[in-house]
Amino acid sequence: MGDKKRLQISLPDNLMNEVEGYLASGETISNSEFFQEAVRVYLAHLKRDQMKQQLRNGYLEMSDLNRDLADEGLLSNQQAITFYEDNLAGCD
């Protein structure tokens, strides 16, 4: 894992009691391993939330263009159907 740095943190008693209870329940990981994994999970959660927000912003930015393209496609389809129906009616 490479070089490690020491970090001193403060936790409320109730949160630390939960951590200690979990670690005492038979899990074979140290406090350091527990907090390393907790930080990894939390950072992955933050990255996922950031990606969701970026996607949301992108969809909002593109919404007007997408609506215009859809309207253009709908108009084109309507014109094609009208042309087809006119030609079909002329075949009678």
Helices and strands as residue ranges (DSSP letters): H 13-24, H 31-90
